[in-house]
Amino acid sequence: MWSQRVLRRVTIITGHERSFWPAIQMLGPSSLDDNSAAANASPNVAAFKGNRSLSGSEKDAQKRLIARDLFKTMATSAVQGGMSKSDQPMFTPALGAHEHTADYDRVIAVMTREQRWRSRMLEVLAPSPNLTIVDLGSGTGSFAILVKDTEPTVRMIAVDPDPAVRAIAEDKAGDRQIEFITAMGNEPIASVLQGTVDAVTCSLVLHQCPMEAKIGILANAYRLLKPGGRLLVSDYGEQRTLLMHLLFKQVREVDGYENTRPNKDGMIPSFMADAGFERVEELKLTQTPTGSISLYSGWKAV
C-alpha cells in the first residue's frame, strides 16, 4: 500500500492527480509492491520535496524524472503479460492477451477516458432514423449499444474477430436489435452488400493491427460505404507532447511497438486518404492517461 501512496504523491507533484489517480486506484494495492518502479521513484519524490533551491528548469527536469517512473509503473503494472511475435494471432486480443478480456471494459473506462471520446464520436456521427451503420472491431459492443440507444431504428452491425468479446457484447446488448458478426474487420461481410452502408465506425482498433490489417480495414470500410457515406475512426493518433508520448508507451508495451508506430507518427489520415476517402480530417483530440486519442473523419465521394 506504501507504493500506492507514493504514486499518489507523484501525481500531485507532477500536476496530474485529477487525470491519473483514478487509473492508479484501479490497479489496487495488490498490483504494486515495494519493489515496483513506484517505490523506486520515492527517492526522486523526496529529493524534489526536500530541495527548495531548484531552479525552474531543474524542477521541470525532476518532474519528468518522477513522471517517467510513474509511466513505467503504469505500463508494467496496469496490464501484465503480452505475447511474443511468434505467439501473436491474426488479431490482438483485448488488452493484449485473452486472459484479460473480462477486464477490458473496466480498464478502458478509466485508462482512456472512454465516456469523453465515445460521446464526442457519437455527437459527430449523429445517427438518424433507419441508417445502416457498421462498427468494425466492435469489441465488447459499447459503441454499438450507445448508437442503438440513441437511435433505435438504426440497423447496427457489430463486427469483431474475437468470440470471447462477442459473448460479452451480446450479454451487454440484451434485447437490443444489434447484428453481431464474428469476422476480421478487413473481410467482406456476407449479410451486408458493398456500397450500402451509411456510416462505418472503428474505435481503438487500428493501433493494435499490423500494417497490412490497418490498410485492409480501411479499404473494407470504403467498399462497404455507399457514395456520400462517412468513416469515423477514434484511435490513438499523433502524440504531440512529451507527456502524451510517454503515456502512450503503456499502450505500445501491450499492443506492440511496430503496430503502434504509424499511429504515434500521425499516419492514420494518410492511410484513410490512400484508401480513397476525401475530406479527411482530425475533428477531436482527447488526452488520456494512456496518450491522446484522435477522432478522424473521412467521406466516400458521391
C-alpha atoms as one frame of an Amber mdcrd trajectory, in Angstrom:
protein
   0.000   0.000   0.000   3.006   2.264   0.613   3.837   2.207  -3.105   0.340
   3.361  -3.976   0.726   6.316  -1.590   3.962   7.161  -3.380   2.164   7.065
  -6.696  -0.475   9.460  -5.487   2.188  11.857  -4.261   3.862  11.616  -7.669
   0.651  12.619  -9.409   0.197  15.591  -7.082   3.761  16.825  -7.557   3.665
  16.495 -11.318   0.251  18.144 -11.531  -1.695  15.137 -12.844  -3.597  13.898
  -9.799  -7.016  14.538 -11.324  -6.175  12.716 -14.554  -4.135   9.766 -13.292
  -5.190   8.994  -9.732  -8.395   7.132 -10.751  -6.277   4.932 -13.024  -3.794
   4.225 -10.236  -6.614   3.386  -7.818  -7.918   0.913 -10.386  -4.668  -1.059
 -10.107  -5.320  -1.763  -6.432  -2.735  -2.368  -3.715  -2.098  -5.951  -4.843
  -0.791  -4.741  -8.190   2.008  -2.699  -6.596   4.697  -3.616  -4.091   7.797
  -2.076  -2.590   9.936  -3.428  -5.430   7.878  -1.635  -8.068   9.035   1.314
 -10.126   6.741   3.448  -7.978   8.697   2.568  -4.864  11.926   3.199  -6.695
  10.580   6.624  -7.633  10.315   7.636  -3.982  13.893   8.977  -3.712  13.122
  11.245  -6.655   9.987  12.461  -4.889  11.894  13.029  -1.652  14.656  14.894
  -3.448  12.111  17.088  -5.175  10.262  17.897  -1.956  13.409  18.454   0.098
  15.267  20.747  -2.276  13.839  24.236  -2.229  16.748  25.674  -4.222  15.931
  24.025  -7.536  15.606  26.382 -10.465  12.590  26.294 -12.766  14.345  24.158
 -15.380  15.696  21.820 -12.689  12.208  21.409 -11.265  10.879  20.568 -14.730
  13.644  18.015 -15.218  12.901  16.442 -11.822   9.190  16.289 -12.636   9.970
  14.492 -15.897  12.133  12.000 -13.999   9.359  11.333 -11.496   6.783  11.094
 -14.255   8.954   8.652 -16.175   8.945   6.297 -13.196   5.176   6.665 -12.884
   4.670   5.876 -16.553   6.927   2.835 -16.279   4.887   1.559 -13.347   1.590
   2.050 -15.153   2.937   0.357 -18.283   4.164  -2.709 -16.427   1.507  -2.973
 -13.710  -1.765  -1.984 -15.381  -1.657  -4.979 -17.682   0.695  -7.892 -17.112
   1.720 -10.312 -19.837   1.628  -9.805 -23.581   2.759 -12.017 -26.436   5.887
 -12.615 -28.387   5.658 -12.105 -32.130   5.694 -15.854 -32.707   2.632 -16.267
 -30.449   0.541 -13.476 -31.953  -2.770 -14.440 -33.593  -4.190 -12.658 -36.625
  -5.692 -10.090 -34.264  -4.508  -8.669 -30.957  -6.848  -9.761 -28.142  -8.393
  -7.172 -25.861  -5.692  -5.789 -23.522  -3.084  -7.850 -25.356  -3.985 -11.320
 -24.057  -7.139 -13.438 -23.833  -6.893 -13.787 -20.043  -7.512 -10.034 -19.703
 -10.668  -9.925 -21.825 -13.031  -9.921 -18.842 -11.313  -6.783 -17.509 -11.446
  -4.868 -20.793 -14.435  -2.607 -20.106 -13.198  -1.648 -16.640  -9.680  -0.815
 -17.834 -10.778   1.091 -20.945 -13.298   3.155 -18.988 -10.609   4.535 -16.673
  -7.425   4.439 -18.711  -8.839   6.060 -21.878 -11.484   8.465 -20.503 -13.880
   6.371 -22.571 -17.011   8.364 -21.834 -15.387  11.534 -23.176 -14.143  10.265
 -26.543 -17.126   7.969 -27.199 -19.586  10.793 -26.560 -17.657  13.009 -28.971
 -17.743  10.282 -31.609 -21.487   9.804 -31.126 -22.070  13.547 -31.386 -20.267
  13.677 -34.733 -21.981  10.525 -36.020 -25.406  11.931 -35.093 -27.316   8.778
 -36.107 -30.620   9.472 -37.793 -33.543   7.065 -38.326 -33.118   3.937 -40.457
 -29.414   4.330 -41.220 -27.188   1.283 -41.677 -24.067   1.569 -39.526 -21.202
  -0.915 -39.288 -18.783  -0.898 -36.358 -15.554  -2.641 -37.393 -13.679  -4.095
 -34.451 -16.663  -3.589 -32.180 -15.109  -5.304 -29.164 -17.491  -5.617 -26.244
 -20.158  -3.655 -28.107 -20.012  -0.413 -26.128 -20.312   1.952 -29.072 -22.824
  -0.191 -30.941 -25.044  -0.154 -27.848 -24.605   3.600 -27.477 -25.685   4.154
 -31.077 -28.677   1.843 -30.743 -29.818   3.549 -27.546 -29.541   6.927 -29.264
 -31.457   5.908 -32.401 -33.280   2.551 -32.042 -34.284   2.387 -35.729 -30.660
   2.168 -36.909 -29.566  -1.116 -38.407 -26.468  -1.659 -36.241 -23.915  -4.252
 -37.304 -21.046  -5.028 -34.921 -18.076  -6.912 -36.366 -15.225  -8.382 -34.311
 -12.966 -11.426 -34.770 -12.856 -12.445 -31.099 -15.644 -14.822 -29.966 -14.901
 -14.044 -26.301 -15.593 -10.332 -26.646 -18.623 -11.058 -28.814 -20.083 -13.100
 -25.952 -19.588 -10.141 -23.600 -21.100  -7.780 -26.178 -24.189  -9.919 -26.702
 -24.738 -10.170 -22.961 -24.450  -6.384 -22.581 -26.754  -5.736 -25.538 -29.611
  -7.755 -24.078 -32.689  -7.483 -26.289 -31.345  -4.610 -28.396 -31.510  -5.492
 -32.077 -27.803  -5.484 -32.936 -26.334  -7.846 -35.533 -23.155  -9.346 -34.087
 -20.771 -10.904 -36.589 -17.547 -12.774 -35.819 -15.152 -11.797 -38.586 -11.987
  -9.874 -39.277 -12.515  -6.196 -39.981 -10.809  -6.440 -43.358 -13.073  -9.223
 -44.620 -16.302  -8.929 -46.647 -19.497  -9.218 -44.601 -21.867 -11.739 -46.137
 -25.009 -10.084 -44.772 -24.045  -6.589 -45.923 -23.773  -5.652 -49.582 -20.894
  -3.451 -50.582 -21.836   0.157 -51.210 -24.950   0.056 -48.989 -23.729   1.328
 -45.617 -24.343   4.897 -44.444 -21.547   5.048 -41.884 -18.647   2.913 -40.675
 -17.069   3.376 -37.273 -13.839   1.958 -35.870 -12.652   2.517 -32.297  -9.299
   1.630 -30.714  -8.620  -0.995 -33.367  -6.038   0.264 -35.864  -3.286   0.796
 -33.297  -3.435  -2.917 -32.466  -3.114  -4.080 -36.058  -0.111  -4.774 -38.265
   0.199  -2.543 -41.309  -1.499  -4.970 -43.687  -4.551  -5.205 -41.441  -4.754
  -1.423 -40.980  -4.834  -0.927 -44.742  -7.292  -3.808 -45.174  -9.748  -2.470
 -42.583  -9.800   0.994 -44.153 -10.218  -0.494 -47.628 -13.094  -2.635 -46.383
 -14.753   0.412 -44.808 -14.537   2.199 -48.145 -16.059  -0.768 -50.006 -18.939
  -1.048 -47.543 -19.925   2.623 -47.683 -22.408   3.980 -50.153 -21.393   7.099
 -52.115 -21.500  10.002 -49.677 -21.004   7.653 -46.709 -18.743   8.522 -43.808
 -15.983   6.771 -41.876 -15.250   7.770 -38.282 -12.136   6.454 -36.545 -11.379
   7.010 -32.860  -7.893   5.819 -32.057  -4.529   6.816 -30.717  -3.003   9.275
 -33.126  -0.020  11.577 -33.180   1.280  12.144 -29.663   2.101  15.843 -29.811
   3.552  16.467 -26.354   6.224  14.785 -24.284   3.620  13.850 -21.704   1.320
  12.144 -24.224   4.288  10.479 -25.911   5.427   8.968 -22.613   1.933   7.908
 -21.596   1.371   6.174 -24.923   4.317   3.902 -24.159   1.952   1.952 -21.905
  -0.155   1.049 -24.927   2.887   0.313 -27.050   4.178  -2.129 -24.430   0.924
  -4.089 -24.643  -0.026  -3.819 -28.322   3.428  -3.789 -29.882   5.839  -1.081
 -30.961   5.586  -1.924 -34.665   1.791  -1.976 -34.668   1.501   1.343 -32.836
   4.262   3.293 -34.608   2.096   4.563 -37.518  -0.476   5.848 -35.022   2.166
   7.608 -32.957   3.586   9.182 -36.117   0.184  10.535 -37.176  -0.150   8.363
 -40.276  -3.811   7.315 -39.973  -5.180  10.282 -42.006  -2.745   9.421 -44.828
  -3.870   5.800 -44.771  -7.503   6.925 -44.971  -6.748   9.128 -47.969  -4.854
   6.275 -49.646  -7.948   4.085 -49.198  -9.936   6.611 -51.240 -11.516   8.812
 -48.574 -11.936  12.512 -49.201 -12.092  15.474 -46.797 -10.046  13.538 -44.254
  -9.543  15.499 -41.066  -8.913  15.213 -37.359 -12.009  16.556 -35.605 -11.370
  15.985 -31.913  -8.473  15.225 -29.590  -8.887  13.669 -26.144  -5.947  13.485
 -23.760  -5.996  10.389 -21.570  -3.778   8.572 -19.033  -2.615   6.349 -21.916
  -1.964   9.005 -24.571  -4.087  11.191 -26.812  -6.988   9.709 -28.785  -7.941
  11.384 -32.062 -11.269  11.362 -33.857 -10.741  11.181 -37.628 -13.376  11.651
 -40.313 -13.394  10.807 -43.997 -16.025  10.655 -46.730 -16.613   8.449 -49.743
 -17.143  10.601 -52.807 -20.705  10.945 -54.107
